[in-house]
Amino acid sequence: MTRHWMTRTALAGFLALVPLGAQAAGDIVVTYKDDIATLDPAIGYDWQNWSMIKSLYSRLMDYKPGTAEPVPSLAESFDVAPDGLTYTFKIRKGVKFSNGRELVAGDVKYSIERAVNPKTQGPGAGFFGAIAGFDALSGGTAEGLSGIETPDDYTVVFKLSRPDATFLHVMAINFASIVPKEAVEAAGADFGKQPVGSGAFTLKEWVIGQRLVFEKNPNFYVPDTPKIDSFTVEVGQEPLVALLRLQKGEVDIAGDGIPPAKFLEMKDGPDAADMIVDGDQLQTGYITLNVKVKPLDDVKVRQALNHAINKERITRIVNGRATPANQPLPPLMPGYDKSYTGYAYDVEKAKALLAEAGLADGFETVLYASSTDPNPRIAQAIQQDLAAIGVKAEIKALANANVIAAGGTEGEAPMIWSGGMAWIADFPDPSNFYGPILGCAGATTGGWNWSWYCNKDIDARAIAADSMSDPAKAEERAKAWGSIFTDIMADAPWIPVFNERRVVAKSKRMGGPGEIYIDPTRVINYDAIFVKE
């Protein structure tokens, strides 16, 4: 049976969710310690720039604010063929890029092909693996995707090589953002600093190492969106200083969160209800073990390191704002295996496994970590745990962009503590915790599979699980995904450490429900936040 989604009029009413008392005006200040690496939607893939990219560009699909429910966006409507292999999207007319040109179907085709093209060196190509022609384009034997057709300027047809239960989510992620070819070609490698999109905001100014200024797009097609006139992102701001400025009213959102040293003081303070947003998120913080680097290429060594880490102690470093993890999936994700126990903290077992691997005296390695608090302290706790089994780990605490670059370079980083860049789901589906970060497609230069783990058999099982697009098979599909992740843990390419709650500090004048500050698809939803006074 063909499924049909809402018209432009229905969508306008659906997304025009202006909270009572909100002012469609105001300028706010957001702070981060590290600078932004890029605003190119085909390349940017960290939690810091993810929300900004979301707001600069548009996609065929988006999400109802504060939820992970996909709804049409650039698309006025779409149809899905009964066999789940053909998706036809009707694009709304009159949408313009910030350079003034109208967005048409050819831009959609170009943008998706650019995201898949290996020349782009983007980390999101694997998301589009179900589109016909993917293997040819990603393998360098074709220039485009045979599975994308544009019969007219306002129609895009996707033909899939297999059903994909996640396809509507894929059309809503940043990698599916629409960009104009002429702007990309004119800017070249600098497009990430000179973005041209059709989203709720445009980039007015970027002073490297100081600030980025985003202005409201007066031509944005969603009514009453955004709610603010602009937001300025100040970078180079230590989280503790940013929080003090926020308490004085000089900052509206402390992007790096609340440092553990200040958390209890703020939580117990008189303004906690107005200034702290605390909520669950689909997140796992983990240590990657690079299977391409000796001696981490030995599964016994990786298993030993899993047994060596005291996760309870690490959760105390973040004031208990997390629970210890034993598998890649977070507990709220479909497919999470409650019966799986994982690798218990067992120093003697860890030593025994190292001895079996011929490393009874241990070895030396390097642990990369973000330089933003509390990550250096967590890295030190990991370092101490490893020392207890004879493993000497040198810590390299760097800016997020440098850690990401090291992780995406084969053989560069033996171990990475992911904190500050830990995985937060792009959409609420277990496949999102596999393809980019544990699948073969993510084990590439510039990718996010920092363990460089590639198991072809599990890749095939993942494809089979995602091909279960019939909603009646949702439970079967979740079980299939659950077994994939527990089987991966037998190979131990990760040390899952904890599942962390997201705690955001905001000024008293900022409005909006907590869900738009801990948005499951944006982290912070700049399109929906507003100023109360």
ChimeraX attribute file (.defattr): number of C-alpha atoms within 10 A of each C-alpha:
attribute: neighborCount
match mode: 1-to-1
recipient: residues
	/A:1	9
	/A:2	10
	/A:3	11
	/A:4	11
	/A:5	16
	/A:6	15
	/A:7	15
	/A:8	19
	/A:9	9
	/A:10	11
	/A:11	19
	/A:12	17
	/A:13	11
	/A:14	14
	/A:15	19
	/A:16	16
	/A:17	14
	/A:18	18
	/A:19	14
	/A:20	9
	/A:21	12
	/A:22	17
	/A:23	16
	/A:24	16
	/A:25	16
	/A:26	15
	/A:27	16
	/A:28	21
	/A:29	20
	/A:30	22
	/A:31	27
	/A:32	22
	/A:33	23
	/A:34	22
	/A:35	23
	/A:36	23
	/A:37	19
	/A:38	21
	/A:39	24
	/A:40	27
	/A:41	29
	/A:42	27
	/A:43	21
	/A:44	21
	/A:45	24
	/A:46	20
	/A:47	18
	/A:48	22
	/A:49	19
	/A:50	21
	/A:51	19
	/A:52	24
	/A:53	26
	/A:54	27
	/A:55	24
	/A:56	27
	/A:57	25
	/A:58	26
	/A:59	24
	/A:60	26
	/A:61	24
	/A:62	24
	/A:63	21
	/A:64	17
	/A:65	21
	/A:66	20
	/A:67	16
	/A:68	19
	/A:69	15
	/A:70	17
	/A:71	22
	/A:72	26
	/A:73	24
	/A:74	25
	/A:75	25
	/A:76	23
	/A:77	22
	/A:78	22
	/A:79	17
	/A:80	18
	/A:81	13
	/A:82	11
	/A:83	12
	/A:84	22
	/A:85	17
	/A:86	20
	/A:87	19
	/A:88	20
	/A:89	24
	/A:90	21
	/A:91	24
	/A:92	20
	/A:93	15
	/A:94	12
	/A:95	19
	/A:96	17
	/A:97	23
	/A:98	22
	/A:99	12
	/A:100	11
	/A:101	12
	/A:102	14
	/A:103	23
	/A:104	22
	/A:105	21
	/A:106	20
	/A:107	19
	/A:108	26
	/A:109	22
	/A:110	17
	/A:111	21
	/A:112	22
	/A:113	23
	/A:114	24
	/A:115	26
	/A:116	27
	/A:117	23
	/A:118	17
	/A:119	10
	/A:120	15
	/A:121	17
	/A:122	25
	/A:123	27
	/A:124	27
	/A:125	27
	/A:126	19
	/A:127	24
	/A:128	21
	/A:129	21
	/A:130	23
	/A:131	22
	/A:132	19
	/A:133	21
	/A:134	24
	/A:135	16
	/A:136	15
	/A:137	19
	/A:138	22
	/A:139	12
	/A:140	13
	/A:141	10
	/A:142	14
	/A:143	13
	/A:144	20
	/A:145	24
	/A:146	17
	/A:147	17
	/A:148	24
	/A:149	17
	/A:150	18
	/A:151	11
	/A:152	11
	/A:153	14
	/A:154	18
	/A:155	19
	/A:156	25
	/A:157	20
	/A:158	21
	/A:159	22
	/A:160	22
	/A:161	16
	/A:162	20
	/A:163	21
	/A:164	23
	/A:165	20
	/A:166	21
	/A:167	19
	/A:168	17
	/A:169	22
	/A:170	23
	/A:171	21
	/A:172	24
	/A:173	24
	/A:174	29
	/A:175	28
	/A:176	28
	/A:177	27
	/A:178	29
	/A:179	27
	/A:180	23
	/A:181	14
	/A:182	10
	/A:183	16
	/A:184	18
	/A:185	11
	/A:186	11
	/A:187	13
	/A:188	11
	/A:189	12
	/A:190	14
	/A:191	17
	/A:192	20
	/A:193	17
	/A:194	20
	/A:195	24
	/A:196	25
	/A:197	28
	/A:198	29
	/A:199	29
	/A:200	25
	/A:201	30
	/A:202	23
	/A:203	24
	/A:204	14
	/A:205	14
	/A:206	16
	/A:207	11
	/A:208	13
	/A:209	14
	/A:210	13
	/A:211	20
	/A:212	19
	/A:213	17
	/A:214	22
	/A:215	19
	/A:216	24
	/A:217	22
	/A:218	14
	/A:219	18
	/A:220	19
	/A:221	21
	/A:222	18
	/A:223	14
	/A:224	17
	/A:225	25
	/A:226	27
	/A:227	22
	/A:228	23
	/A:229	20
	/A:230	21
	/A:231	20
	/A:232	21
	/A:233	22
	/A:234	23
	/A:235	20
	/A:236	15
	/A:237	20
	/A:238	17
	/A:239	21
	/A:240	19
	/A:241	13
	/A:242	27
	/A:243	28
	/A:244	14
	/A:245	16
	/A:246	22
	/A:247	18
	/A:248	11
	/A:249	14
	/A:250	15
	/A:251	22
	/A:252	27
	/A:253	24
	/A:254	28
	/A:255	24
	/A:256	24
	/A:257	21
	/A:258	24
	/A:259	18
	/A:260	17
	/A:261	14
	/A:262	12
	/A:263	18
	/A:264	12
	/A:265	11
	/A:266	18
	/A:267	14
	/A:268	10
	/A:269	11
	/A:270	10
	/A:271	13
	/A:272	15
	/A:273	13
	/A:274	14
	/A:275	22
	/A:276	20
	/A:277	18
	/A:278	17
	/A:279	16
	/A:280	17
	/A:281	23
	/A:282	23
	/A:283	24
	/A:284	29
	/A:285	25
	/A:286	23
	/A:287	25
	/A:288	28
	/A:289	28
	/A:290	26
	/A:291	25
	/A:292	17
	/A:293	18
	/A:294	13
	/A:295	19
	/A:296	21
	/A:297	16
	/A:298	16
	/A:299	17
	/A:300	22
	/A:301	24
	/A:302	27
	/A:303	23
	/A:304	27
	/A:305	30
	/A:306	28
	/A:307	23
	/A:308	27
	/A:309	26
	/A:310	20
	/A:311	21
	/A:312	16
	/A:313	14
	/A:314	22
	/A:315	19
	/A:316	14
	/A:317	17
	/A:318	21
	/A:319	13
	/A:320	15
	/A:321	19
	/A:322	22
	/A:323	19
	/A:324	19
	/A:325	23
	/A:326	26
	/A:327	29
	/A:328	28
	/A:329	29
	/A:330	27
	/A:331	18
	/A:332	13
	/A:333	18
	/A:334	19
	/A:335	24
	/A:336	21
	/A:337	20
	/A:338	10
	/A:339	6
	/A:340	12
	/A:341	11
	/A:342	17
	/A:343	23
	/A:344	15
	/A:345	17
	/A:346	15
	/A:347	19
	/A:348	14
	/A:349	18
	/A:350	26
	/A:351	24
	/A:352	16
	/A:353	20
	/A:354	25
	/A:355	16
	/A:356	13
	/A:357	16
	/A:358	12
	/A:359	16
	/A:360	15
	/A:361	11
	/A:362	19
	/A:363	16
	/A:364	11
	/A:365	17
	/A:366	16
	/A:367	22
	/A:368	26
	/A:369	29
	/A:370	26
	/A:371	20
	/A:372	21
	/A:373	21
	/A:374	18
	/A:375	19
	/A:376	20
	/A:377	16
	/A:378	21
	/A:379	27
	/A:380	17
	/A:381	18
	/A:382	23
	/A:383	19
	/A:384	18
	/A:385	21
	/A:386	24
	/A:387	16
	/A:388	16
	/A:389	23
	/A:390	17
	/A:391	22
	/A:392	18
	/A:393	22
	/A:394	14
	/A:395	19
	/A:396	17
	/A:397	19
	/A:398	16
	/A:399	16
	/A:400	24
	/A:401	17
	/A:402	15
	/A:403	21
	/A:404	25
	/A:405	16
	/A:406	19
	/A:407	29
	/A:408	23
	/A:409	17
	/A:410	20
	/A:411	16
	/A:412	15
	/A:413	25
	/A:414	25
	/A:415	25
	/A:416	27
	/A:417	28
	/A:418	25
	/A:419	25
	/A:420	20
	/A:421	20
	/A:422	18
	/A:423	24
	/A:424	23
	/A:425	24
	/A:426	21
	/A:427	23
	/A:428	21
	/A:429	21
	/A:430	27
	/A:431	24
	/A:432	21
	/A:433	25
	/A:434	23
	/A:435	23
	/A:436	23
	/A:437	22
	/A:438	27
	/A:439	23
	/A:440	19
	/A:441	24
	/A:442	27
	/A:443	24
	/A:444	20
	/A:445	19
	/A:446	22
	/A:447	25
	/A:448	27
	/A:449	26
	/A:450	35
	/A:451	29
	/A:452	29
	/A:453	25
	/A:454	17
	/A:455	13
	/A:456	11
	/A:457	8
	/A:458	19
	/A:459	18
	/A:460	10
	/A:461	15
	/A:462	21
	/A:463	17
	/A:464	16
	/A:465	23
	/A:466	22
	/A:467	17
	/A:468	21
	/A:469	18
	/A:470	13
	/A:471	10
	/A:472	9
	/A:473	11
	/A:474	16
	/A:475	12
	/A:476	14
	/A:477	23
	/A:478	22
	/A:479	15
	/A:480	19
	/A:481	27
	/A:482	22
	/A:483	17
	/A:484	20
	/A:485	22
	/A:486	20
	/A:487	13
	/A:488	18
	/A:489	21
	/A:490	14
	/A:491	16
	/A:492	28
	/A:493	26
	/A:494	29
	/A:495	28
	/A:496	27
	/A:497	27
	/A:498	25
	/A:499	29
	/A:500	25
	/A:501	19
	/A:502	20
	/A:503	20
	/A:504	21
	/A:505	26
	/A:506	25
	/A:507	24
	/A:508	19
	/A:509	14
	/A:510	19
	/A:511	22
	/A:512	18
	/A:513	13
	/A:514	16
	/A:515	18
	/A:516	22
	/A:517	26
	/A:518	23
	/A:519	21
	/A:520	25
	/A:521	29
	/A:522	31
	/A:523	25
	/A:524	25
	/A:525	22
	/A:526	22
	/A:527	23
	/A:528	24
	/A:529	24
	/A:530	25
	/A:531	22
	/A:532	16
	/A:533	12
